[in-house]
Amino acid sequence: MRRKEWKYTKIEEDGQMCKVMAVANQKGGVGKTTTTVNLGVGLAKEGNRVLLIDADPQGSLTISLGIQEPDQLDYTISNIMLDVVNEEELPMDKGIIHHREEVDFIPSNIELSGLEVSLVNVMSRELILREFINQVKSDYDYILIDCMPSLGMITINALACADTVLIPVQVSYLPVKGLQQLIKTISRVKKQLNPKLEIEGIVLTMVDYRTNYARDIASAIFDTYSNSINVFNTVIPTSVRAAETTINGTSIYEHSKKSKVAIAYEKLTEEVLEYGSKRED
């Protein structure tokens, strides 16, 4: 398949294309995995076919969806990418797990760290994940990739195959300081590997508006970026309930559907759908 063709391979009967979204921030602990899971399930609740990909060797998304020992899995995203490198024929459903909340996901484990090192000498190493996604995207309306907290080769692979990047940002000084570096990396990937890549938007996470500090940081983000980058109106509040979902292997909707954080993720889902529609128009 030629490089330019993959963007247009997925045309559904209703005229919609599959949207590939990387959820990325090189700072850890900012709510990437929580956002990937709950946005993904939120999109599925709206009738979309959703695939979540764990692209982090820590396996946080894998654990959050109910697999407590990801290192015991015998086939994960690292095996899929290695099969692509070795030009093996990929079984279409191998490695894809169906979750009871109507999303599919591809797990990850520590083997992904070793793969990142082994990709150093591979030709077109930035495009390995793209080749796989091109083969499965006809089955989905949305593919969300939970990136690792770094800007290494696996994250570059995710950015190289994505249509957009969603950036969760914890309302705190250090995560905000690192935001500019991520934006520069996205710009570089857009220029060199993926001309269609756009920033979906910034979503503020772990927000406690009871403190002046949080309000000041949030205001600074809006003031600095909202003229050039979409900053979602929905903010995700600090919540113990969100952290508890990992233990249960479910989304916030199943764990505590009436909680503030569940309502926030419902609103974020609505905003993502609305923003995507406006962009297509």
C-alpha positions as YAML, in Angstrom:
chain: A
units: angstrom
residues:
- id: 1
  name: MET
  ca: [0.00, 0.00, 0.00]
- id: 2
  name: ARG
  ca: [1.36, 3.40, -0.93]
- id: 3
  name: ARG
  ca: [2.01, 5.85, 1.87]
- id: 4
  name: LYS
  ca: [-0.70, 8.35, 0.98]
- id: 5
  name: GLU
  ca: [-3.42, 5.77, 0.50]
- id: 6
  name: TRP
  ca: [-3.79, 4.60, 4.10]
- id: 7
  name: LYS
  ca: [-5.65, 7.71, 5.20]
- id: 8
  name: TYR
  ca: [-8.49, 6.84, 2.84]
- id: 9
  name: THR
  ca: [-8.64, 3.07, 3.17]
- id: 10
  name: LYS
  ca: [-11.50, 3.06, 5.67]
- id: 11
  name: ILE
  ca: [-14.74, 4.35, 4.20]
- id: 12
  name: GLU
  ca: [-17.80, 3.00, 5.97]
- id: 13
  name: GLU
  ca: [-21.27, 2.64, 4.55]
- id: 14
  name: ASP
  ca: [-22.19, 5.86, 6.35]
- id: 15
  name: GLY
  ca: [-19.17, 7.65, 4.85]
- id: 16
  name: GLN
  ca: [-17.11, 7.81, 8.06]
- id: 17
  name: MET
  ca: [-13.43, 6.97, 8.27]
- id: 18
  name: CYS
  ca: [-11.58, 5.37, 11.14]
- id: 19
  name: LYS
  ca: [-9.94, 8.00, 13.33]
- id: 20
  name: VAL
  ca: [-6.62, 7.10, 14.95]
- id: 21
  name: MET
  ca: [-5.86, 9.12, 18.06]
- id: 22
  name: ALA
  ca: [-2.64, 9.00, 20.09]
- id: 23
  name: VAL
  ca: [-3.02, 9.93, 23.76]
- id: 24
  name: ALA
  ca: [0.39, 11.28, 24.64]
- id: 25
  name: ASN
  ca: [2.43, 13.21, 27.16]
- id: 26
  name: GLN
  ca: [6.06, 12.50, 28.02]
- id: 27
  name: LYS
  ca: [5.27, 13.24, 31.67]
- id: 28
  name: GLY
  ca: [3.96, 10.25, 33.59]
- id: 29
  name: GLY
  ca: [1.05, 10.29, 36.01]
- id: 30
  name: VAL
  ca: [-1.01, 12.86, 34.12]
- id: 31
  name: GLY
  ca: [-4.03, 10.64, 33.41]
- id: 32
  name: LYS
  ca: [-3.17, 9.28, 29.94]
- id: 33
  name: THR
  ca: [-4.34, 5.74, 30.62]
- id: 34
  name: THR
  ca: [-7.42, 6.80, 32.57]
- id: 35
  name: THR
  ca: [-8.35, 9.13, 29.73]
- id: 36
  name: THR
  ca: [-7.72, 6.49, 27.05]
- id: 37
  name: VAL
  ca: [-9.92, 3.93, 28.81]
- id: 38
  name: ASN
  ca: [-12.79, 6.24, 29.69]
- id: 39
  name: LEU
  ca: [-12.82, 8.15, 26.40]
- id: 40
  name: GLY
  ca: [-12.66, 4.84, 24.55]
- id: 41
  name: VAL
  ca: [-15.55, 3.34, 26.48]
- id: 42
  name: GLY
  ca: [-17.42, 6.64, 26.17]
- id: 43
  name: LEU
  ca: [-17.08, 6.50, 22.38]
- id: 44
  name: ALA
  ca: [-18.24, 2.87, 22.40]
- id: 45
  name: LYS
  ca: [-21.29, 3.86, 24.46]
- id: 46
  name: GLU
  ca: [-22.17, 6.23, 21.62]
- id: 47
  name: GLY
  ca: [-22.28, 3.30, 19.21]
- id: 48
  name: ASN
  ca: [-18.74, 3.45, 17.83]
- id: 49
  name: ARG
  ca: [-16.46, 0.46, 17.27]
- id: 50
  name: VAL
  ca: [-13.36, 1.17, 19.34]
- id: 51
  name: LEU
  ca: [-9.90, -0.38, 19.57]
- id: 52
  name: LEU
  ca: [-7.55, 0.63, 22.39]
- id: 53
  name: ILE
  ca: [-3.82, -0.06, 22.00]
- id: 54
  name: ASP
  ca: [-1.49, -0.20, 24.99]
- id: 55
  name: ALA
  ca: [1.82, 1.23, 23.75]
- id: 56
  name: ASP
  ca: [3.45, 1.42, 27.18]
- id: 57
  name: PRO
  ca: [5.68, -1.39, 28.52]
- id: 58
  name: GLN
  ca: [4.29, -0.71, 32.00]
- id: 59
  name: GLY
  ca: [1.03, -2.21, 30.73]
- id: 60
  name: SER
  ca: [-1.12, 0.30, 32.61]
- id: 61
  name: LEU
  ca: [-3.99, 0.17, 30.12]
- id: 62
  name: THR
  ca: [-3.79, -3.62, 30.04]
- id: 63
  name: ILE
  ca: [-4.08, -3.77, 33.83]
- id: 64
  name: SER
  ca: [-6.85, -1.15, 33.83]
- id: 65
  name: LEU
  ca: [-8.89, -3.42, 31.55]
- id: 66
  name: GLY
  ca: [-8.66, -6.41, 33.85]
- id: 67
  name: ILE
  ca: [-5.42, -8.26, 33.05]
- id: 68
  name: GLN
  ca: [-3.54, -8.18, 36.35]
- id: 69
  name: GLU
  ca: [-0.37, -9.95, 35.13]
- id: 70
  name: PRO
  ca: [0.42, -8.57, 31.66]
- id: 71
  name: ASP
  ca: [3.96, -9.99, 31.73]
- id: 72
  name: GLN
  ca: [2.44, -13.49, 31.55]
- id: 73
  name: LEU
  ca: [0.76, -12.77, 28.20]
- id: 74
  name: ASP
  ca: [2.29, -14.60, 25.25]
- id: 75
  name: TYR
  ca: [1.12, -12.21, 22.51]
- id: 76
  name: THR
  ca: [1.03, -8.43, 22.85]
- id: 77
  name: ILE
  ca: [1.62, -5.29, 20.82]
- id: 78
  name: SER
  ca: [5.38, -5.99, 20.88]
- id: 79
  name: ASN
  ca: [4.83, -9.40, 19.22]
- id: 80
  name: ILE
  ca: [2.58, -7.79, 16.62]
- id: 81
  name: MET
  ca: [5.20, -5.16, 15.77]
- id: 82
  name: LEU
  ca: [7.94, -7.79, 15.67]
- id: 83
  name: ASP
  ca: [5.85, -9.85, 13.24]
- id: 84
  name: VAL
  ca: [5.56, -6.75, 11.04]
- id: 85
  name: VAL
  ca: [9.35, -6.26, 11.16]
- id: 86
  name: ASN
  ca: [9.88, -9.91, 10.21]
- id: 87
  name: GLU
  ca: [7.24, -9.67, 7.47]
- id: 88
  name: GLU
  ca: [5.16, -12.41, 9.05]
- id: 89
  name: GLU
  ca: [1.52, -12.76, 8.03]
- id: 90
  name: LEU
  ca: [-0.62, -11.24, 10.78]
- id: 91
  name: PRO
  ca: [-3.70, -13.15, 11.96]
- id: 92
  name: MET
  ca: [-6.32, -10.39, 12.00]
- id: 93
  name: ASP
  ca: [-7.70, -11.14, 15.47]
- id: 94
  name: LYS
  ca: [-4.61, -12.46, 17.24]
- id: 95
  name: GLY
  ca: [-3.68, -10.32, 20.22]
- id: 96
  name: ILE
  ca: [-6.98, -8.40, 20.19]
- id: 97
  name: ILE
  ca: [-9.02, -8.89, 23.37]
- id: 98
  name: HIS
  ca: [-12.69, -7.96, 23.72]
- id: 99
  name: HIS
  ca: [-13.66, -6.19, 26.96]
- id: 100
  name: ARG
  ca: [-17.15, -6.50, 28.41]
- id: 101
  name: GLU
  ca: [-17.71, -2.75, 28.04]
- id: 102
  name: GLU
  ca: [-17.75, -3.21, 24.25]
- id: 103
  name: VAL
  ca: [-14.22, -2.08, 23.41]
- id: 104
  name: ASP
  ca: [-11.42, -4.17, 21.95]
- id: 105
  name: PHE
  ca: [-7.87, -3.74, 23.16]
- id: 106
  name: ILE
  ca: [-4.35, -4.89, 22.40]
- id: 107
  name: PRO
  ca: [-2.30, -5.45, 25.56]
- id: 108
  name: SER
  ca: [1.30, -4.61, 26.32]
- id: 109
  name: ASN
  ca: [3.98, -5.72, 28.74]
- id: 110
  name: ILE
  ca: [7.66, -5.25, 29.55]
- id: 111
  name: GLU
  ca: [8.72, -6.87, 26.26]
- id: 112
  name: LEU
  ca: [7.89, -3.60, 24.53]
- id: 113
  name: SER
  ca: [10.97, -2.01, 26.16]
- id: 114
  name: GLY
  ca: [13.21, -4.59, 24.51]
- id: 115
  name: LEU
  ca: [11.51, -4.07, 21.17]
- id: 116
  name: GLU
  ca: [12.22, -0.35, 21.30]
- id: 117
  name: VAL
  ca: [15.94, -1.10, 21.57]
- id: 118
  name: SER
  ca: [15.85, -3.69, 18.78]
- id: 119
  name: LEU
  ca: [14.15, -1.27, 16.36]
- id: 120
  name: VAL
  ca: [17.28, 0.89, 16.19]
- id: 121
  name: ASN
  ca: [18.62, -0.87, 13.08]
- id: 122
  name: VAL
  ca: [15.27, -1.58, 11.41]
- id: 123
  name: MET
  ca: [14.49, 0.15, 8.12]
- id: 124
  name: SER
  ca: [11.51, 2.55, 8.35]
- id: 125
  name: ARG
  ca: [11.38, 1.81, 12.08]
- id: 126
  name: GLU
  ca: [9.05, 4.76, 12.73]
- id: 127
  name: LEU
  ca: [6.33, 3.22, 10.54]
- id: 128
  name: ILE
  ca: [6.01, -0.30, 11.99]
- id: 129
  name: LEU
  ca: [2.83, 0.39, 13.96]
- id: 130
  name: ARG
  ca: [1.29, 2.20, 11.01]
- id: 131
  name: GLU
  ca: [1.60, -0.93, 8.88]
- id: 132
  name: PHE
  ca: [-0.35, -2.96, 11.43]
- id: 133
  name: ILE
  ca: [-3.03, -0.33, 11.97]
- id: 134
  name: ASN
  ca: [-3.59, -0.10, 8.23]
- id: 135
  name: GLN
  ca: [-4.62, -3.77, 8.33]
- id: 136
  name: VAL
  ca: [-7.17, -3.49, 11.17]
- id: 137
  name: LYS
  ca: [-8.62, 0.01, 10.86]
- id: 138
  name: SER
  ca: [-11.41, -1.13, 8.53]
- id: 139
  name: ASP
  ca: [-12.98, -2.84, 11.57]
- id: 140
  name: TYR
  ca: [-13.14, 0.28, 13.76]
- id: 141
  name: ASP
  ca: [-14.44, 3.82, 13.96]
- id: 142
  name: TYR
  ca: [-11.84, 4.89, 16.53]
- id: 143
  name: ILE
  ca: [-8.41, 3.58, 17.47]
- id: 144
  name: LEU
  ca: [-6.90, 5.12, 20.61]
- id: 145
  name: ILE
  ca: [-3.23, 4.56, 21.43]
- id: 146
  name: ASP
  ca: [-2.10, 4.94, 25.04]
- id: 147
  name: CYS
  ca: [1.51, 6.13, 24.65]
- id: 148
  name: MET
  ca: [4.33, 5.59, 27.11]
- id: 149
  name: PRO
  ca: [5.59, 8.58, 29.15]
- id: 150
  name: SER
  ca: [8.55, 9.27, 26.88]
- id: 151
  name: LEU
  ca: [9.23, 10.50, 23.36]
- id: 152
  name: GLY
  ca: [11.09, 7.36, 22.26]
- id: 153
  name: MET
  ca: [10.67, 5.20, 19.17]
- id: 154
  name: ILE
  ca: [7.38, 3.54, 20.23]
- id: 155
  name: THR
  ca: [5.76, 6.92, 20.86]
- id: 156
  name: ILE
  ca: [7.09, 8.17, 17.51]
- id: 157
  name: ASN
  ca: [5.46, 5.11, 15.91]
- id: 158
  name: ALA
  ca: [2.15, 6.09, 17.51]
- id: 159
  name: LEU
  ca: [2.43, 9.69, 16.30]
- id: 160
  name: ALA
  ca: [3.44, 8.53, 12.81]
- id: 161
  name: CYS
  ca: [0.22, 6.57, 12.37]
- id: 162
  name: ALA
  ca: [-2.21, 8.88, 14.19]
- id: 163
  name: ASP
  ca: [-4.63, 11.39, 12.74]
- id: 164
  name: THR
  ca: [-4.62, 13.45, 15.92]
- id: 165
  name: VAL
  ca: [-2.95, 13.68, 19.33]
- id: 166
  name: LEU
  ca: [-4.90, 14.15, 22.54]
- id: 167
  name: ILE
  ca: [-2.73, 15.64, 25.29]
- id: 168
  name: PRO
  ca: [-3.83, 15.10, 28.90]
- id: 169
  name: VAL
  ca: [-2.14, 17.67, 31.14]
- id: 170
  name: GLN
  ca: [-2.19, 17.53, 34.91]
- id: 171
  name: VAL
  ca: [-2.85, 20.96, 36.35]
- id: 172
  name: SER
  ca: [0.56, 21.26, 37.95]
- id: 173
  name: TYR
  ca: [3.71, 23.24, 37.18]
- id: 174
  name: LEU
  ca: [6.10, 20.52, 35.94]
- id: 175
  name: PRO
  ca: [3.69, 18.78, 33.52]
- id: 176
  name: VAL
  ca: [2.85, 22.16, 32.01]
- id: 177
  name: LYS
  ca: [6.56, 22.96, 31.60]
- id: 178
  name: GLY
  ca: [7.05, 19.79, 29.52]
- id: 179
  name: LEU
  ca: [4.13, 20.56, 27.23]
- id: 180
  name: GLN
  ca: [6.14, 22.69, 24.83]
- id: 181
  name: GLN
  ca: [8.63, 19.87, 24.21]
- id: 182
  name: LEU
  ca: [5.79, 17.51, 23.27]
- id: 183
  name: ILE
  ca: [4.30, 20.07, 20.90]
- id: 184
  name: LYS
  ca: [7.70, 20.46, 19.20]
- id: 185
  name: THR
  ca: [7.97, 16.68, 18.80]
- id: 186
  name: ILE
  ca: [4.48, 16.54, 17.27]
- id: 187
  name: SER
  ca: [5.47, 19.32, 14.87]
- id: 188
  name: ARG
  ca: [8.63, 17.43, 13.87]
- id: 189
  name: VAL
  ca: [6.72, 14.18, 13.26]
- id: 190
  name: LYS
  ca: [4.17, 16.10, 11.19]
- id: 191
  name: LYS
  ca: [6.92, 17.61, 9.06]
- id: 192
  name: GLN
  ca: [9.01, 14.47, 8.56]
- id: 193
  name: LEU
  ca: [6.70, 11.44, 8.85]
- id: 194
  name: ASN
  ca: [3.00, 12.26, 9.00]
- id: 195
  name: PRO
  ca: [1.84, 15.45, 7.23]
- id: 196
  name: LYS
  ca: [-1.78, 15.01, 8.27]
- id: 197
  name: LEU
  ca: [-1.05, 14.84, 12.02]
- id: 198
  name: GLU
  ca: [-2.97, 17.42, 14.07]
- id: 199
  name: ILE
  ca: [-3.41, 18.11, 17.76]
- id: 200
  name: GLU
  ca: [-6.87, 16.97, 18.87]
- id: 201
  name: GLY
  ca: [-6.61, 19.16, 21.91]
- id: 202
  name: ILE
  ca: [-5.39, 19.56, 25.47]
- id: 203
  name: VAL
  ca: [-7.52, 18.12, 28.26]
- id: 204
  name: LEU
  ca: [-6.85, 19.26, 31.81]
- id: 205
  name: THR
  ca: [-6.76, 16.38, 34.30]
- id: 206
  name: MET
  ca: [-6.59, 15.94, 38.07]
- id: 207
  name: VAL
  ca: [-8.06, 19.39, 38.57]
- id: 208
  name: ASP
  ca: [-8.98, 20.60, 42.04]
- id: 209
  name: TYR
  ca: [-10.61, 23.98, 41.56]
- id: 210
  name: ARG
  ca: [-10.86, 24.41, 45.31]
- id: 211
  name: THR
  ca: [-7.26, 25.63, 45.25]
- id: 212
  name: ASN
  ca: [-6.03, 28.92, 43.81]
- id: 213
  name: TYR
  ca: [-2.97, 27.08, 42.50]
- id: 214
  name: ALA
  ca: [-5.06, 24.84, 40.23]
- id: 215
  name: ARG
  ca: [-7.15, 27.76, 38.99]
- id: 216
  name: ASP
  ca: [-4.01, 29.78, 38.20]
- id: 217
  name: ILE
  ca: [-2.33, 26.94, 36.29]
- id: 218
  name: ALA
  ca: [-5.53, 26.18, 34.35]
- id: 219
  name: SER
  ca: [-5.92, 29.84, 33.41]
- id: 220
  name: ALA
  ca: [-2.28, 29.98, 32.28]
- id: 221
  name: ILE
  ca: [-2.80, 26.97, 29.98]
- id: 222
  name: PHE
  ca: [-5.90, 28.51, 28.43]
- id: 223
  name: ASP
  ca: [-4.17, 31.87, 27.98]
- id: 224
  name: THR
  ca: [-1.01, 30.35, 26.49]
- id: 225
  name: TYR
  ca: [-2.43, 27.73, 24.13]
- id: 226
  name: SER
  ca: [-6.11, 28.27, 23.38]
- id: 227
  name: ASN
  ca: [-5.45, 30.63, 20.46]
- id: 228
  name: SER
  ca: [-3.44, 28.01, 18.56]
- id: 229
  name: ILE
  ca: [-4.52, 24.65, 20.05]
- id: 230
  name: ASN
  ca: [-7.94, 23.37, 21.04]
- id: 231
  name: VAL
  ca: [-8.22, 23.30, 24.84]
- id: 232
  name: PHE
  ca: [-11.27, 21.28, 25.82]
- id: 233
  name: ASN
  ca: [-13.77, 23.03, 28.05]
- id: 234
  name: THR
  ca: [-14.30, 19.83, 30.02]
- id: 235
  name: VAL
  ca: [-11.80, 19.36, 32.84]
- id: 236
  name: ILE
  ca: [-11.29, 16.06, 34.64]
- id: 237
  name: PRO
  ca: [-11.46, 16.48, 38.41]
- id: 238
  name: THR
  ca: [-9.19, 14.85, 40.94]
- id: 239
  name: SER
  ca: [-10.91, 11.64, 42.00]
- id: 240
  name: VAL
  ca: [-10.15, 8.65, 44.19]
- id: 241
  name: ARG
  ca: [-12.87, 6.76, 42.30]
- id: 242
  name: ALA
  ca: [-10.92, 7.06, 39.05]
- id: 243
  name: ALA
  ca: [-7.92, 5.39, 40.67]
- id: 244
  name: GLU
  ca: [-10.14, 2.59, 42.01]
- id: 245
  name: THR
  ca: [-11.22, 1.55, 38.51]
- id: 246
  name: THR
  ca: [-7.84, -0.11, 37.88]
- id: 247
  name: ILE
  ca: [-8.50, -2.62, 40.65]
- id: 248
  name: ASN
  ca: [-11.83, -3.56, 39.10]
- id: 249
  name: GLY
  ca: [-10.58, -3.66, 35.51]
- id: 250
  name: THR
  ca: [-13.42, -1.40, 34.36]
- id: 251
  name: SER
  ca: [-14.11, 2.13, 33.21]
- id: 252
  name: ILE
  ca: [-15.40, 4.83, 35.53]
- id: 253
  name: TYR
  ca: [-18.84, 4.38, 33.98]
- id: 254
  name: GLU
  ca: [-19.21, 0.88, 35.36]
- id: 255
  name: HIS
  ca: [-17.45, 1.60, 38.64]
- id: 256
  name: SER
  ca: [-19.22, 4.84, 39.58]
- id: 257
  name: LYS
  ca: [-21.41, 6.15, 36.76]
- id: 258
  name: LYS
  ca: [-22.88, 9.04, 38.77]
- id: 259
  name: SER
  ca: [-19.55, 10.38, 40.03]
- id: 260
  name: LYS
  ca: [-18.19, 13.75, 38.97]
- id: 261
  name: VAL
  ca: [-15.35, 12.15, 37.04]
- id: 262
  name: ALA
  ca: [-17.75, 9.88, 35.10]
- id: 263
  name: ILE
  ca: [-19.87, 12.88, 34.16]
- id: 264
  name: ALA
  ca: [-16.69, 14.74, 33.14]
- id: 265
  name: TYR
  ca: [-15.60, 11.92, 30.81]
- id: 266
  name: GLU
  ca: [-19.09, 11.79, 29.29]
- id: 267
  name: LYS
  ca: [-18.80, 15.50, 28.53]
- id: 268
  name: LEU
  ca: [-15.29, 15.05, 27.14]
- id: 269
  name: THR
  ca: [-16.58, 12.30, 24.84]
- id: 270
  name: GLU
  ca: [-19.30, 14.64, 23.59]
- id: 271
  name: GLU
  ca: [-16.71, 17.37, 22.98]
- id: 272
  name: VAL
  ca: [-14.41, 15.01, 21.08]
- id: 273
  name: LEU
  ca: [-17.29, 13.89, 18.86]
- id: 274
  name: GLU
  ca: [-18.42, 17.48, 18.31]
- id: 275
  name: TYR
  ca: [-14.90, 18.78, 17.64]
- id: 276
  name: GLY
  ca: [-14.26, 15.95, 15.18]
- id: 277
  name: SER
  ca: [-17.47, 16.76, 13.32]
- id: 278
  name: LYS
  ca: [-16.56, 20.44, 13.06]
- id: 279
  name: ARG
  ca: [-13.09, 19.57, 11.78]
- id: 280
  name: GLU
  ca: [-14.56, 17.30, 9.07]
- id: 281
  name: ASP
  ca: [-16.92, 20.09, 7.98]
...
